[in-house]
Amino acid sequence: MKQIGMMTVTLLVTCGFACGQPAHQEADTARYRNDPKAPETISLLGRPLYANPPASEKAKLESDLRTAEANARAIPGNPDLLIWEGRRLGYLWRMTDAINVFTSGIERHRKYAPLYRHRGHRYITVRQFDNAIADLQSAARLIAGTEDVIEQDGMPNARNIPLTTLHFNVHYHLGVARYLKGDFSAALDAFGEAMKAGAKYDDNVVAVTDWMYMALRRMDRDEEADKLLEPINEGMDIIENKAYYQRLLMYKGLVPAESLLDVRTASDLDLATMGYGVGNWRLCNGERNGAKEIFEKVVAGGYWPAFGYIAAEADLARMKK
């Protein structure tokens, strides 16, 4: 499968920044083609990114993957079992293999929206934004007018409550992909649809509100951005998305930015999620150098699948231009 992975890397380079990779990185990528441990993708800044999830989680994730693979082999062609196999691969940061599994499912089930939703997510992770948008738009067309369904969690939260649905995730990830491309207006449209599907839980409200706030600020629509913050308060019931919640409280002036970003104690994931929010807030407030410094700290961390990490890459790449 790694040969296919390298084909993916080559595509990333030749399709340009619109797909998620600067075209000038082709020469850098060529040297990895004979590497027995090929990278999953190349970052927007030209760095190879490898499948190296946190060691503390790896044994459990590999066990879960073996179970998912066995289930998929036991009932060949079942799209939901293929999805779980692909999801488990993604949790191990084996993004190329995950995409291949979803693709094999799509070849057999071309009208099954969840396959496009999950492949679109992983295309975001490997910085192929155009492919992600195409998949998520396909999923959006397929789910239009259908009843929404809960998506079960592969890594359950503390209360074991699945918070999101298929409709929510299709539109949410479409919004993320568009945001990462810098198409903030189209991102707002997608996040608006996600909010309609996910407003039952405060976790979803804060996640979508954060992305919409950032998109509005990037378009200099500050009054609209501030209005979005009005329903955000300190008594919300947050199960998972504490980082987004803290970022929103920071935007409202209820939490100091410094408290969100203690690089001495933050994990790589915390640094990516909190760091991007603080960096983007500084950028929108005219502190370009301060934003750049934070974005560079984010991408110096190791949690490259995080959306905050990818967003920091995207902004640094634009700054270089």
C-alpha beads as a LAMMPS data file, in Angstrom:
LAMMPS data file: protein, C-alpha beads

321 atoms
320 bonds

1 atom types
1 bond types

-500.0 500.0 xlo xhi
-500.0 500.0 ylo yhi
-500.0 500.0 zlo zhi

Masses

1 110.0

Atoms # bond

1 1 1 0.000 0.000 0.000
2 1 1 2.910 2.345 0.501
3 1 1 3.441 2.437 -3.250
4 1 1 -0.048 3.865 -3.511
5 1 1 0.878 6.199 -0.666
6 1 1 3.742 7.597 -2.690
7 1 1 1.421 8.102 -5.650
8 1 1 -0.686 10.171 -3.281
9 1 1 2.336 12.220 -2.252
10 1 1 3.208 12.834 -5.893
11 1 1 -0.332 14.010 -6.578
12 1 1 -0.128 16.372 -3.635
13 1 1 2.913 18.005 -5.119
14 1 1 1.765 18.322 -8.690
15 1 1 -1.712 19.660 -7.944
16 1 1 -0.457 22.831 -6.247
17 1 1 -1.586 24.661 -3.108
18 1 1 -5.274 24.449 -4.062
19 1 1 -5.107 20.728 -3.286
20 1 1 -2.991 21.376 -0.265
21 1 1 0.626 21.238 -1.379
22 1 1 2.910 23.917 -2.888
23 1 1 3.986 22.861 -6.384
24 1 1 7.615 23.765 -5.715
25 1 1 7.888 20.865 -3.253
26 1 1 8.028 18.232 -6.023
27 1 1 11.825 17.943 -5.861
28 1 1 11.721 17.534 -2.086
29 1 1 9.124 14.781 -2.365
30 1 1 11.075 12.817 -4.968
31 1 1 13.695 11.792 -2.423
32 1 1 11.064 9.899 -0.386
33 1 1 9.932 7.682 -3.244
34 1 1 12.450 4.960 -2.381
35 1 1 12.081 5.353 1.365
36 1 1 10.905 2.039 2.893
37 1 1 9.022 4.077 5.485
38 1 1 7.219 6.459 3.186
39 1 1 5.496 9.509 4.665
40 1 1 1.726 9.644 4.743
41 1 1 1.841 13.042 3.085
42 1 1 3.891 16.213 2.737
43 1 1 2.957 19.236 4.805
44 1 1 1.987 22.540 3.219
45 1 1 5.459 23.712 4.257
46 1 1 7.275 20.830 2.549
47 1 1 7.875 18.519 5.539
48 1 1 7.257 14.753 5.342
49 1 1 4.606 13.619 7.806
50 1 1 4.692 10.059 9.126
51 1 1 2.254 7.708 10.847
52 1 1 3.452 8.194 14.425
53 1 1 0.445 8.405 16.779
54 1 1 1.032 8.861 20.522
55 1 1 2.780 5.758 21.860
56 1 1 0.463 5.568 24.872
57 1 1 -2.529 4.929 22.600
58 1 1 -0.957 2.726 19.958
59 1 1 -1.493 -0.764 21.424
60 1 1 -5.215 -0.183 21.994
61 1 1 -5.634 1.388 18.555
62 1 1 -3.880 -1.518 16.852
63 1 1 -6.077 -4.017 18.698
64 1 1 -9.186 -2.106 17.608
65 1 1 -7.913 -2.115 14.029
66 1 1 -7.404 -5.880 14.030
67 1 1 -10.994 -6.342 15.187
68 1 1 -12.290 -3.967 12.521
69 1 1 -10.298 -5.730 9.801
70 1 1 -11.625 -9.125 10.906
71 1 1 -15.194 -7.839 10.893
72 1 1 -14.784 -6.381 7.407
73 1 1 -13.356 -9.665 6.095
74 1 1 -16.146 -11.689 7.726
75 1 1 -18.849 -9.814 5.801
76 1 1 -17.195 -8.668 2.556
77 1 1 -18.662 -5.622 0.937
78 1 1 -20.509 -4.334 3.999
79 1 1 -19.940 -0.543 3.692
80 1 1 -20.282 0.186 7.398
81 1 1 -17.641 -2.389 8.296
82 1 1 -15.319 -0.924 5.667
83 1 1 -15.892 2.490 7.213
84 1 1 -14.858 1.212 10.629
85 1 1 -11.732 -0.346 9.155
86 1 1 -10.880 2.983 7.522
87 1 1 -11.621 4.939 10.663
88 1 1 -9.391 2.682 12.753
89 1 1 -6.567 3.134 10.243
90 1 1 -7.031 6.892 10.496
91 1 1 -6.780 6.818 14.285
92 1 1 -3.352 5.208 13.766
93 1 1 -2.479 8.052 11.371
94 1 1 -2.305 5.593 8.471
95 1 1 -4.169 8.059 6.305
96 1 1 -3.200 6.665 2.897
97 1 1 -4.392 3.182 3.857
98 1 1 -7.621 4.661 5.257
99 1 1 -8.295 6.518 2.010
100 1 1 -7.660 3.326 0.042
101 1 1 -10.217 1.436 2.158
102 1 1 -12.845 4.153 1.692
103 1 1 -12.108 4.228 -2.032
104 1 1 -12.606 0.478 -2.312
105 1 1 -15.967 0.934 -0.595
106 1 1 -17.007 3.749 -2.919
107 1 1 -16.194 1.599 -5.940
108 1 1 -18.831 -0.873 -4.724
109 1 1 -21.286 1.559 -3.098
110 1 1 -21.221 4.721 -5.156
111 1 1 -24.329 6.201 -3.542
112 1 1 -23.424 5.568 0.088
113 1 1 -22.834 9.005 1.605
114 1 1 -20.871 7.969 4.749
115 1 1 -18.027 6.630 2.594
116 1 1 -17.595 10.019 0.924
117 1 1 -17.908 11.791 4.284
118 1 1 -15.085 9.757 5.836
119 1 1 -12.833 9.813 2.787
120 1 1 -13.348 13.571 2.597
121 1 1 -12.202 13.901 6.195
122 1 1 -9.019 11.985 5.477
123 1 1 -8.352 13.961 2.317
124 1 1 -8.317 17.019 4.580
125 1 1 -5.783 15.294 6.811
126 1 1 -3.417 14.625 3.893
127 1 1 -3.845 18.212 2.688
128 1 1 -5.782 17.364 -0.502
129 1 1 -8.412 20.033 -0.012
130 1 1 -9.973 19.938 -3.474
131 1 1 -10.491 16.185 -3.240
132 1 1 -11.971 16.638 0.224
133 1 1 -14.410 19.268 -0.996
134 1 1 -15.457 17.105 -3.958
135 1 1 -16.151 14.125 -1.672
136 1 1 -18.003 16.155 0.938
137 1 1 -20.105 17.883 -1.698
138 1 1 -20.992 14.441 -3.074
139 1 1 -21.995 13.367 0.426
140 1 1 -24.070 16.541 0.866
141 1 1 -25.984 15.802 -2.348
142 1 1 -26.602 12.210 -1.296
143 1 1 -27.955 13.128 2.152
144 1 1 -30.145 15.998 0.943
145 1 1 -33.730 15.344 2.014
146 1 1 -32.848 12.208 4.004
147 1 1 -33.351 11.552 7.696
148 1 1 -30.270 12.283 9.781
149 1 1 -28.552 9.506 11.741
150 1 1 -26.210 9.502 14.731
151 1 1 -22.567 8.695 14.049
152 1 1 -21.114 6.371 16.662
153 1 1 -17.796 7.418 18.205
154 1 1 -14.689 5.375 17.580
155 1 1 -13.076 7.000 20.607
156 1 1 -16.004 7.640 23.008
157 1 1 -16.099 10.676 25.266
158 1 1 -16.225 10.566 29.068
159 1 1 -20.020 10.217 29.120
160 1 1 -20.141 7.780 26.191
161 1 1 -22.598 10.061 24.382
162 1 1 -22.245 10.304 20.585
163 1 1 -22.619 14.010 19.884
164 1 1 -22.609 14.237 16.093
165 1 1 -24.662 13.034 13.162
166 1 1 -23.958 12.231 9.535
167 1 1 -25.486 15.502 8.320
168 1 1 -23.527 17.511 10.862
169 1 1 -20.213 15.893 9.993
170 1 1 -20.644 16.209 6.246
171 1 1 -21.259 19.960 6.444
172 1 1 -18.789 20.556 9.280
173 1 1 -15.914 18.932 7.426
174 1 1 -16.905 20.673 4.208
175 1 1 -16.665 23.963 6.103
176 1 1 -13.239 23.039 7.462
177 1 1 -11.926 22.119 3.997
178 1 1 -13.159 25.382 2.510
179 1 1 -11.713 27.377 5.410
180 1 1 -8.321 25.744 4.949
181 1 1 -8.369 26.743 1.287
182 1 1 -9.085 30.321 2.318
183 1 1 -12.625 30.288 0.875
184 1 1 -14.139 31.788 4.012
185 1 1 -17.504 32.762 2.517
186 1 1 -18.201 29.229 1.267
187 1 1 -16.984 27.880 4.609
188 1 1 -19.606 29.973 6.393
189 1 1 -22.366 28.450 4.255
190 1 1 -21.265 24.923 5.154
191 1 1 -20.906 25.699 8.848
192 1 1 -24.381 27.226 8.818
193 1 1 -25.769 23.892 7.612
194 1 1 -23.728 22.053 10.241
195 1 1 -25.189 24.253 12.970
196 1 1 -28.723 23.330 11.898
197 1 1 -27.876 19.645 12.283
198 1 1 -25.841 19.858 15.479
199 1 1 -27.462 22.451 17.721
200 1 1 -28.750 19.812 20.171
201 1 1 -25.417 19.729 21.997
202 1 1 -23.344 22.646 23.274
203 1 1 -20.196 20.861 22.074
204 1 1 -21.324 21.194 18.475
205 1 1 -22.473 24.768 18.975
206 1 1 -19.080 25.895 20.269
207 1 1 -17.132 24.042 17.560
208 1 1 -19.150 25.524 14.713
209 1 1 -19.324 28.971 16.308
210 1 1 -15.535 29.047 16.611
211 1 1 -14.948 28.283 12.912
212 1 1 -17.655 30.758 11.853
213 1 1 -16.173 33.445 14.109
214 1 1 -12.727 32.909 12.619
215 1 1 -14.075 32.985 9.058
216 1 1 -15.991 36.213 9.676
217 1 1 -12.966 37.863 11.260
218 1 1 -10.850 36.889 8.257
219 1 1 -13.376 38.667 6.040
220 1 1 -13.329 41.773 8.283
221 1 1 -16.951 41.211 9.263
222 1 1 -16.171 41.881 12.902
223 1 1 -19.634 43.005 14.011
224 1 1 -21.186 39.786 12.731
225 1 1 -18.424 37.805 14.404
226 1 1 -19.065 39.494 17.743
227 1 1 -22.791 38.850 17.439
228 1 1 -22.092 35.145 17.054
229 1 1 -20.544 35.180 20.523
230 1 1 -23.683 36.434 22.282
231 1 1 -25.103 32.953 23.100
232 1 1 -21.722 31.756 24.400
233 1 1 -21.623 31.801 28.195
234 1 1 -19.668 30.293 31.085
235 1 1 -22.420 27.842 32.012
236 1 1 -22.427 25.722 28.856
237 1 1 -22.363 21.916 29.130
238 1 1 -19.181 20.934 27.315
239 1 1 -18.201 17.267 27.138
240 1 1 -15.502 17.149 24.466
241 1 1 -14.795 20.482 22.827
242 1 1 -13.221 22.297 25.737
243 1 1 -10.557 23.864 23.512
244 1 1 -13.108 25.471 21.213
245 1 1 -15.071 26.634 24.247
246 1 1 -12.041 28.257 25.855
247 1 1 -11.184 29.954 22.569
248 1 1 -14.685 31.449 22.365
249 1 1 -14.450 32.697 25.942
250 1 1 -11.118 34.272 25.003
251 1 1 -12.711 36.019 22.035
252 1 1 -15.306 37.446 24.438
253 1 1 -12.589 38.681 26.781
254 1 1 -13.601 36.309 29.588
255 1 1 -10.381 34.266 29.463
256 1 1 -6.879 35.708 28.913
257 1 1 -5.063 34.417 25.834
258 1 1 -2.005 33.556 27.901
259 1 1 -3.974 31.004 29.917
260 1 1 -4.791 29.020 26.775
261 1 1 -1.253 28.554 25.597
262 1 1 1.208 27.370 28.197
263 1 1 3.816 25.678 26.006
264 1 1 5.482 24.191 29.085
265 1 1 2.527 21.963 29.909
266 1 1 0.466 21.750 26.695
267 1 1 0.343 18.478 24.781
268 1 1 0.958 18.531 21.032
269 1 1 -2.793 18.269 20.434
270 1 1 -3.527 21.080 22.916
271 1 1 -0.842 23.188 21.296
272 1 1 -2.339 22.629 17.842
273 1 1 -5.936 23.329 18.871
274 1 1 -5.434 26.138 21.358
275 1 1 -2.441 27.549 19.529
276 1 1 -4.177 28.031 16.225
277 1 1 -7.101 29.804 17.875
278 1 1 -4.817 32.213 19.734
279 1 1 -2.629 32.751 16.667
280 1 1 -5.579 33.446 14.402
281 1 1 -7.071 35.843 16.962
282 1 1 -3.797 37.754 17.040
283 1 1 -3.638 37.791 13.257
284 1 1 -7.148 39.222 13.046
285 1 1 -6.187 41.871 15.598
286 1 1 -3.238 43.052 13.517
287 1 1 -0.512 41.185 15.428
288 1 1 1.000 39.455 12.393
289 1 1 4.378 38.727 13.950
290 1 1 2.825 37.365 17.128
291 1 1 0.503 35.170 15.073
292 1 1 3.374 33.863 12.979
293 1 1 5.350 32.990 16.108
294 1 1 2.454 30.939 17.480
295 1 1 1.754 29.212 14.157
296 1 1 5.411 28.184 14.001
297 1 1 5.186 26.703 17.506
298 1 1 2.098 24.757 16.437
299 1 1 3.787 23.196 13.410
300 1 1 6.885 22.426 15.474
301 1 1 4.698 20.048 17.473
302 1 1 3.928 16.499 16.460
303 1 1 0.139 16.294 16.130
304 1 1 -0.048 16.902 12.387
305 1 1 -3.550 15.407 11.771
306 1 1 -5.187 18.090 13.950
307 1 1 -7.176 20.722 12.089
308 1 1 -5.444 23.458 14.068
309 1 1 -2.067 22.168 12.901
310 1 1 -3.219 22.093 9.267
311 1 1 -4.706 25.577 9.572
312 1 1 -1.440 26.917 11.010
313 1 1 0.415 25.384 8.048
314 1 1 -2.013 26.977 5.615
315 1 1 -1.623 30.428 7.143
316 1 1 2.155 30.168 7.286
317 1 1 2.197 29.123 3.627
318 1 1 0.111 32.181 2.737
319 1 1 2.399 34.416 4.783
320 1 1 5.378 33.136 2.819
321 1 1 3.663 34.150 -0.401

Bonds

1 1 1 2
2 1 2 3
3 1 3 4
4 1 4 5
5 1 5 6
6 1 6 7
7 1 7 8
8 1 8 9
9 1 9 10
10 1 10 11
11 1 11 12
12 1 12 13
13 1 13 14
14 1 14 15
15 1 15 16
16 1 16 17
17 1 17 18
18 1 18 19
19 1 19 20
20 1 20 21
21 1 21 22
22 1 22 23
23 1 23 24
24 1 24 25
25 1 25 26
26 1 26 27
27 1 27 28
28 1 28 29
29 1 29 30
30 1 30 31
31 1 31 32
32 1 32 33
33 1 33 34
34 1 34 35
35 1 35 36
36 1 36 37
37 1 37 38
38 1 38 39
39 1 39 40
40 1 40 41
41 1 41 42
42 1 42 43
43 1 43 44
44 1 44 45
45 1 45 46
46 1 46 47
47 1 47 48
48 1 48 49
49 1 49 50
50 1 50 51
51 1 51 52
52 1 52 53
53 1 53 54
54 1 54 55
55 1 55 56
56 1 56 57
57 1 57 58
58 1 58 59
59 1 59 60
60 1 60 61
61 1 61 62
62 1 62 63
63 1 63 64
64 1 64 65
65 1 65 66
66 1 66 67
67 1 67 68
68 1 68 69
69 1 69 70
70 1 70 71
71 1 71 72
72 1 72 73
73 1 73 74
74 1 74 75
75 1 75 76
76 1 76 77
77 1 77 78
78 1 78 79
79 1 79 80
80 1 80 81
81 1 81 82
82 1 82 83
83 1 83 84
84 1 84 85
85 1 85 86
86 1 86 87
87 1 87 88
88 1 88 89
89 1 89 90
90 1 90 91
91 1 91 92
92 1 92 93
93 1 93 94
94 1 94 95
95 1 95 96
96 1 96 97
97 1 97 98
98 1 98 99
99 1 99 100
100 1 100 101
101 1 101 102
102 1 102 103
103 1 103 104
104 1 104 105
105 1 105 106
106 1 106 107
107 1 107 108
108 1 108 109
109 1 109 110
110 1 110 111
111 1 111 112
112 1 112 113
113 1 113 114
114 1 114 115
115 1 115 116
116 1 116 117
117 1 117 118
118 1 118 119
119 1 119 120
120 1 120 121
121 1 121 122
122 1 122 123
123 1 123 124
124 1 124 125
125 1 125 126
126 1 126 127
127 1 127 128
128 1 128 129
129 1 129 130
130 1 130 131
131 1 131 132
132 1 132 133
133 1 133 134
134 1 134 135
135 1 135 136
136 1 136 137
137 1 137 138
138 1 138 139
139 1 139 140
140 1 140 141
141 1 141 142
142 1 142 143
143 1 143 144
144 1 144 145
145 1 145 146
146 1 146 147
147 1 147 148
148 1 148 149
149 1 149 150
150 1 150 151
151 1 151 152
152 1 152 153
153 1 153 154
154 1 154 155
155 1 155 156
156 1 156 157
157 1 157 158
158 1 158 159
159 1 159 160
160 1 160 161
161 1 161 162
162 1 162 163
163 1 163 164
164 1 164 165
165 1 165 166
166 1 166 167
167 1 167 168
168 1 168 169
169 1 169 170
170 1 170 171
171 1 171 172
172 1 172 173
173 1 173 174
174 1 174 175
175 1 175 176
176 1 176 177
177 1 177 178
178 1 178 179
179 1 179 180
180 1 180 181
181 1 181 182
182 1 182 183
183 1 183 184
184 1 184 185
185 1 185 186
186 1 186 187
187 1 187 188
188 1 188 189
189 1 189 190
190 1 190 191
191 1 191 192
192 1 192 193
193 1 193 194
194 1 194 195
195 1 195 196
196 1 196 197
197 1 197 198
198 1 198 199
199 1 199 200
200 1 200 201
201 1 201 202
202 1 202 203
203 1 203 204
204 1 204 205
205 1 205 206
206 1 206 207
207 1 207 208
208 1 208 209
209 1 209 210
210 1 210 211
211 1 211 212
212 1 212 213
213 1 213 214
214 1 214 215
215 1 215 216
216 1 216 217
217 1 217 218
218 1 218 219
219 1 219 220
220 1 220 221
221 1 221 222
222 1 222 223
223 1 223 224
224 1 224 225
225 1 225 226
226 1 226 227
227 1 227 228
228 1 228 229
229 1 229 230
230 1 230 231
231 1 231 232
232 1 232 233
233 1 233 234
234 1 234 235
235 1 235 236
236 1 236 237
237 1 237 238
238 1 238 239
239 1 239 240
240 1 240 241
241 1 241 242
242 1 242 243
243 1 243 244
244 1 244 245
245 1 245 246
246 1 246 247
247 1 247 248
248 1 248 249
249 1 249 250
250 1 250 251
251 1 251 252
252 1 252 253
253 1 253 254
254 1 254 255
255 1 255 256
256 1 256 257
257 1 257 258
258 1 258 259
259 1 259 260
260 1 260 261
261 1 261 262
262 1 262 263
263 1 263 264
264 1 264 265
265 1 265 266
266 1 266 267
267 1 267 268
268 1 268 269
269 1 269 270
270 1 270 271
271 1 271 272
272 1 272 273
273 1 273 274
274 1 274 275
275 1 275 276
276 1 276 277
277 1 277 278
278 1 278 279
279 1 279 280
280 1 280 281
281 1 281 282
282 1 282 283
283 1 283 284
284 1 284 285
285 1 285 286
286 1 286 287
287 1 287 288
288 1 288 289
289 1 289 290
290 1 290 291
291 1 291 292
292 1 292 293
293 1 293 294
294 1 294 295
295 1 295 296
296 1 296 297
297 1 297 298
298 1 298 299
299 1 299 300
300 1 300 301
301 1 301 302
302 1 302 303
303 1 303 304
304 1 304 305
305 1 305 306
306 1 306 307
307 1 307 308
308 1 308 309
309 1 309 310
310 1 310 311
311 1 311 312
312 1 312 313
313 1 313 314
314 1 314 315
315 1 315 316
316 1 316 317
317 1 317 318
318 1 318 319
319 1 319 320
320 1 320 321
